[in-house]
Every structure is written in structure tokens, then in C-alpha cells.
Amino acid sequence: MARSELRPVITLRSTAGTGFSYVTRKNRRTTPDRIVLRKFDPVAGRHVEFREAR
């Protein structure tokens, strides 16, 4: 079975400049813009914003 292009794999990169990233999927139909999530960065040791990188 092929993966759906409606829910692509995206990379969330830390805005703290540590180079840490998360990989997740998003629904392109409900969230067409780039997403920003506040998650834990273990390198920085605190919660920071993670932005979608393409």
C-alpha cells in the first residue's frame, strides 16, 4: 500500500539553534500552512518552538 500524499512526513526543527528535530505527519487539507509546535528540546534542556522544515 502506498503512503497517502494527504498526510506527508514533515520535519520539525528547533528554533533554539541546537539542530535537534522531530519527525511527524500532518494533514495537508486541514493544516495547509507550516506548523509551529512548542516541544521539549533535550539538547537545550527546555521547551522551545519547533517549526516545520521542508
N, C-alpha and C positions, 0 to 999 in steps of 0.2 A: 504494500500500500504506500502510495506517495504521500509525502507531507503536504499539508494544505498551505497555500500561499496566503491565506487569510490570516493565519497566525504564525508570522515569521519569527525566527530566533533573533533576538536583539542582545546587544552587549550594553551593560550599564557601567560606566566608568566613574570613578571617584573624582569629585571636584577638589579634593584636598591635595591632589598632585602626587599621591603615593603610587599610582599605577595599578591599584587594586581594582578588580572588576567582577561583576556578577553577570551570569548569562541566564536569560529567561525568554519567555514568549509573550507576545501581546496580540490582541485582536485589532487588526488594522481598520476594521469597519467602525468600531466604537471609539478607538483612540488613534485618529489619523496623524496627530501631531507627535513630536518627540516627547517622551515622558520623562519626568523628574521624580525620583523617589528618595526619601530620606531613609538610609540604611546604615548599618554598622560597618565601619572600616577598621579591620583588625590591625592594620599597619599604623594608622593614626591613633587607634585606641578610643575612638568616639564615633558618634553618629554624624554623618555628613550627607550632603546631597549627591546622588548619583544620577548622571544624565545619560540619555540614550546616545550611543555612538554607532555610526553606520559604517 
